Amino acid sequence: MEYRKKYILGILLTVLSSLFFGMLGYFNTLAEVAGLQFAERLFYRFLSAAICIFIVIEIRGGNLRIPRSAVFKLIVGSVFFQSFTSAFLYMAYDLVGTGFTTVLHFTYPILVLILSVVKDKERPGRPQIWGTFIALIGLFLIIGPTNTSNIKGTLIALASALTYTLYIRFLSDEDIKKIDSFTLMFYIFLISAAFWFLPALNEGINRHEILDMRGAVVSMIGLSLLGTTVAASLFNYCVRLIGGRMTSILSIIEPVSSVIIGLIALGESLTKGFGFGMIAIFTGIILVTAFEKQKKILE
């Protein structure tokens, strides 16, 4: 494939991946309306995604072998970083809306930079410093000095950014990088599903409302197939096509699409400074990611 065609394809697929990721909040709301409870939504999403990834691995003729040294790290990363990120997002969706939550979650590149400076003693360049400063101003504008109507939801949304930052650090571990990307996704989703199995079983046993089976199936297809399996697979493929830096920048479409879907489909409202704050955060993220040193995270 010619470089130009490959680059254009990578951009288009990254946009598509971001749109699917941006619809997670919408599909989560559909699942909730259908009667699926908190732990059930997490369990069925991860289990369905694991099954889809397993089918992909079989088609590709891959294997499920992983280094013994990576097993414990894989369990910790799957449960406390990937699984908890989704849990925090689901909780925040209910408290402050999908658009607000996704934009706050997307402050994670700033946290990645801060952690690199503190833990790895990396020296940020001027663009990263200015990007962090501008993003913090944007965060202040979105939350607002007097907008304390749901501080709990705001903190939970920011907690999802923190756990996702730790998830990115987990992916950069040397033992984890030895695992094939699809095999890694399979185990992450499978372990996460196992973690939420008992809470989901308890919710199912104590269900007091009728489950809309059709709505539940449709929403789970959206959550597990489009919003998880397809989106993640496209993202990983695009990293190989156009590089992690450009893929990360184009991923800003994700919170934009989430905000638009929240406004149109879910009737969500925004704070007065939300628009300016969102632009400031995205500007800061672009400065941080566009000028950072290229890193190989998941190959």
C-alpha positions as CSV (number, residue, x, y, z in Angstrom):
1,M,0.0,0.0,0.0
2,E,1.4,3.4,-1.0
3,Y,2.3,5.7,1.9
4,R,-0.2,8.4,1.0
5,K,-3.1,5.9,0.7
6,K,-2.0,4.2,4.0
7,Y,-1.9,7.6,5.7
8,I,-5.4,8.6,4.5
9,L,-6.7,5.1,5.5
10,G,-5.2,5.5,8.9
11,I,-6.8,8.9,9.5
12,L,-10.3,7.7,8.3
13,L,-10.1,4.6,10.5
14,T,-8.9,6.6,13.5
15,V,-11.9,8.9,13.1
16,L,-14.2,5.9,12.9
17,S,-12.6,4.3,15.9
18,S,-13.0,7.6,17.9
19,L,-16.7,7.8,16.9
20,F,-17.3,4.3,18.1
21,F,-15.5,5.1,21.4
22,G,-17.5,8.3,21.7
23,M,-20.8,6.3,21.6
24,L,-20.0,4.2,24.7
25,G,-21.9,6.6,26.9
26,Y,-24.9,6.4,24.6
27,F,-24.9,2.6,24.5
28,N,-24.4,2.5,28.3
29,T,-27.5,4.6,28.7
30,L,-29.5,2.3,26.4
31,A,-28.4,-0.7,28.4
32,E,-29.4,1.0,31.6
33,V,-32.9,1.9,30.2
34,A,-33.3,-1.7,29.1
35,G,-32.9,-2.8,32.7
36,L,-29.3,-4.0,32.9
37,Q,-27.8,-2.9,36.2
38,F,-24.3,-1.5,36.9
39,A,-22.2,-4.7,37.3
40,E,-24.3,-6.5,34.7
41,R,-23.4,-3.9,32.1
42,L,-19.7,-4.3,32.9
43,F,-19.7,-8.1,33.0
44,Y,-21.6,-8.6,29.7
45,R,-19.6,-5.9,27.9
46,F,-16.3,-7.5,28.9
47,L,-17.4,-11.1,28.3
48,S,-18.9,-10.3,24.9
49,A,-15.8,-8.4,23.9
50,A,-13.5,-11.3,25.1
51,I,-15.6,-13.7,22.9
52,C,-15.3,-11.4,19.9
53,I,-11.5,-11.0,20.3
54,F,-11.2,-14.8,20.7
55,I,-12.9,-15.3,17.4
56,V,-10.5,-12.7,15.8
57,I,-7.5,-14.6,17.3
58,E,-8.8,-17.9,15.9
59,I,-9.3,-16.4,12.4
60,R,-5.8,-14.9,12.5
61,G,-4.3,-18.2,13.6
62,G,-2.9,-16.7,16.7
63,N,-2.2,-18.3,20.1
64,L,-3.1,-17.5,23.7
65,R,0.4,-18.0,25.2
66,I,1.6,-15.3,27.6
67,P,4.9,-15.1,29.6
68,R,4.6,-16.4,33.1
69,S,6.2,-13.2,34.4
70,A,3.3,-11.2,33.0
71,V,0.4,-13.1,34.7
72,F,0.2,-11.2,38.0
73,K,0.7,-7.8,36.2
74,L,-2.0,-8.8,33.7
75,I,-4.5,-9.5,36.5
76,V,-3.7,-6.2,38.4
77,G,-3.8,-4.1,35.2
78,S,-7.0,-5.7,34.0
79,V,-8.9,-5.3,37.2
80,F,-7.6,-2.1,38.8
81,F,-6.8,-0.1,35.7
82,Q,-8.9,-1.2,32.7
83,S,-11.9,-2.5,34.6
84,F,-12.0,0.3,37.1
85,T,-11.7,2.9,34.4
86,S,-14.9,1.6,32.8
87,A,-16.6,1.4,36.2
88,F,-15.7,5.0,37.0
89,L,-17.0,6.1,33.6
90,Y,-20.3,4.3,34.0
91,M,-20.8,5.9,37.4
92,A,-19.9,9.4,36.1
93,Y,-22.2,9.0,33.1
94,D,-25.2,8.7,35.5
95,L,-24.0,11.6,37.7
96,V,-22.8,14.3,35.2
97,G,-23.7,13.1,31.8
98,T,-21.7,11.4,29.0
99,G,-20.3,14.5,27.3
100,F,-19.0,16.1,30.5
101,T,-17.6,12.8,31.7
102,T,-15.7,12.0,28.4
103,V,-14.1,15.5,28.2
104,L,-12.9,15.2,31.8
105,H,-11.7,11.7,31.2
106,F,-9.7,13.0,28.2
107,T,-7.4,14.9,30.5
108,Y,-5.4,11.7,30.9
109,P,-2.6,12.7,28.5
110,I,-1.8,15.5,31.0
111,L,-1.7,13.0,33.8
112,V,0.6,10.7,31.7
113,L,3.0,13.7,31.2
114,I,2.9,14.6,34.9
115,L,3.6,11.0,36.0
116,S,6.5,10.7,33.5
117,V,8.0,13.9,35.0
118,V,7.6,12.7,38.6
119,K,8.4,9.0,38.3
120,D,10.6,8.8,35.2
121,K,12.3,12.2,35.7
122,E,11.6,13.2,32.1
123,R,12.1,16.8,31.3
124,P,9.0,18.3,29.5
125,G,9.5,20.7,26.7
126,R,8.0,24.2,26.5
127,P,5.0,22.9,24.5
128,Q,4.2,20.3,27.1
129,I,4.4,22.9,29.9
130,W,2.1,25.3,28.1
131,G,-0.2,22.5,27.1
132,T,-0.6,21.4,30.7
133,F,-1.3,25.0,31.8
134,I,-3.9,25.6,29.1
135,A,-5.6,22.3,29.8
136,L,-5.8,23.1,33.5
137,I,-7.4,26.4,32.6
138,G,-9.9,24.5,30.5
139,L,-10.6,22.1,33.3
140,F,-11.3,25.1,35.6
141,L,-13.7,26.6,33.0
142,I,-15.6,23.4,32.5
143,I,-16.0,22.7,36.2
144,G,-16.4,26.4,37.2
145,P,-15.6,28.0,40.5
146,T,-19.3,27.8,41.5
147,N,-20.3,24.6,39.8
148,T,-20.4,22.3,42.8
149,S,-23.8,20.8,42.0
150,N,-22.2,17.4,41.5
151,I,-18.7,17.4,42.7
152,K,-18.9,13.6,43.3
153,G,-19.5,13.0,39.6
154,T,-16.7,15.3,38.6
155,L,-14.2,13.6,40.9
156,I,-15.3,10.2,39.6
157,A,-14.8,11.3,36.0
158,L,-11.4,12.6,36.9
159,A,-10.7,9.3,38.7
160,S,-11.3,7.5,35.4
161,A,-8.6,9.6,33.8
162,L,-6.2,8.6,36.6
163,T,-6.9,4.9,36.3
164,Y,-6.6,5.1,32.5
165,T,-3.2,6.8,33.0
166,L,-2.1,3.9,35.1
167,Y,-3.5,1.6,32.4
168,I,-1.2,3.2,29.8
169,R,1.7,2.8,32.1
170,F,0.7,-0.8,32.5
171,L,0.7,-1.3,28.7
172,S,4.3,0.0,28.5
173,D,5.6,-2.7,30.9
174,E,8.3,-4.8,29.2
175,D,6.6,-8.1,30.0
176,I,3.2,-6.9,28.8
177,K,4.7,-5.6,25.5
178,K,5.8,-9.1,24.7
179,I,2.2,-10.2,24.4
180,D,0.4,-10.1,21.0
181,S,-2.0,-7.1,21.0
182,F,-5.2,-9.2,20.4
183,T,-4.1,-11.9,22.9
184,L,-3.5,-9.1,25.4
185,M,-7.0,-7.6,24.8
186,F,-8.6,-11.0,25.1
187,Y,-7.1,-11.6,28.6
188,I,-7.8,-8.1,29.8
189,F,-11.5,-8.4,28.8
190,L,-11.7,-12.0,30.2
191,I,-10.2,-11.1,33.5
192,S,-12.3,-8.0,33.8
193,A,-15.4,-10.1,33.1
194,A,-14.4,-12.6,35.8
195,F,-14.0,-9.8,38.3
196,W,-17.5,-8.5,37.7
197,F,-19.2,-11.9,37.5
198,L,-20.3,-12.3,41.1
199,P,-21.6,-8.7,41.5
200,A,-23.5,-9.1,38.2
201,L,-24.9,-12.5,39.3
202,N,-26.1,-10.9,42.6
203,E,-27.8,-8.1,40.6
204,G,-29.5,-10.6,38.4
205,I,-30.8,-12.7,41.3
206,N,-32.2,-9.6,43.0
207,R,-33.7,-8.0,40.0
208,H,-37.0,-6.3,40.7
209,E,-37.8,-5.0,37.2
210,I,-38.5,-6.6,33.9
211,L,-35.6,-6.8,31.5
212,D,-36.1,-5.5,28.0
213,M,-34.2,-8.4,26.3
214,R,-34.2,-6.8,22.8
215,G,-32.9,-3.4,24.2
216,A,-30.3,-5.2,26.3
217,V,-29.0,-7.2,23.3
218,V,-28.9,-4.1,21.0
219,S,-27.1,-2.0,23.7
220,M,-24.6,-4.9,24.4
221,I,-23.8,-5.2,20.7
222,G,-23.0,-1.4,20.7
223,L,-21.0,-1.6,23.9
224,S,-19.0,-4.8,23.3
225,L,-18.8,-5.1,19.6
226,L,-18.7,-1.5,18.2
227,G,-17.6,0.5,21.3
228,T,-15.0,-2.0,22.5
229,T,-13.9,-4.7,20.0
230,V,-14.1,-2.8,16.7
231,A,-13.0,0.5,18.2
232,A,-10.0,-1.0,20.0
233,S,-8.9,-3.1,17.1
234,L,-9.1,-0.1,14.7
235,F,-7.2,2.0,17.1
236,N,-4.4,-0.6,17.4
237,Y,-4.3,-1.0,13.6
238,C,-4.1,2.8,13.1
239,V,-1.2,3.1,15.5
240,R,0.7,0.9,13.1
241,L,-0.5,2.8,10.0
242,I,0.1,6.4,11.1
243,G,1.9,6.2,14.4
244,G,0.8,6.7,18.0
245,R,1.3,10.4,18.0
246,M,-1.1,11.2,15.2
247,T,-3.6,8.6,16.3
248,S,-3.7,10.1,19.8
249,I,-4.3,13.6,18.4
250,L,-7.1,12.4,16.1
251,S,-8.7,10.6,19.1
252,I,-9.9,14.0,20.3
253,I,-12.8,13.4,18.0
254,E,-14.0,10.9,20.7
255,P,-15.1,13.4,23.4
256,V,-16.4,15.8,20.7
257,S,-18.7,13.0,19.3
258,S,-19.7,12.1,22.9
259,V,-20.7,15.7,23.6
260,I,-22.7,15.9,20.4
261,I,-24.5,12.6,21.0
262,G,-25.2,13.6,24.6
263,L,-26.8,16.9,23.5
264,I,-28.8,15.5,20.6
265,A,-29.8,11.9,21.7
266,L,-29.7,12.1,25.5
267,G,-30.8,15.8,26.0
268,E,-27.8,16.6,28.2
269,S,-27.1,20.2,29.3
270,L,-23.7,21.8,29.7
271,T,-22.1,24.4,32.0
272,K,-21.7,28.0,30.7
273,G,-18.0,27.7,30.3
274,F,-18.0,24.2,28.8
275,G,-17.4,25.2,25.2
276,F,-14.3,27.4,25.9
277,G,-13.1,24.9,28.5
278,M,-13.4,22.0,26.0
279,I,-11.4,24.0,23.4
280,A,-8.7,24.8,26.0
281,I,-8.4,21.2,27.1
282,F,-8.1,19.9,23.5
283,T,-5.6,22.6,22.7
284,G,-3.5,21.6,25.7
285,I,-3.7,17.9,24.8
286,I,-2.6,18.6,21.2
287,L,0.4,20.5,22.5
288,V,1.3,17.7,24.9
289,T,0.9,14.8,22.5
290,A,2.1,16.5,19.2
291,F,5.5,17.4,20.6
292,E,6.2,14.5,22.9
293,K,8.8,12.0,22.2
294,Q,7.5,9.0,20.2
295,K,6.9,6.0,22.4
296,K,6.1,2.4,21.4
297,I,3.3,1.4,23.8
298,L,1.5,-1.6,22.4
299,E,2.9,-3.6,19.5
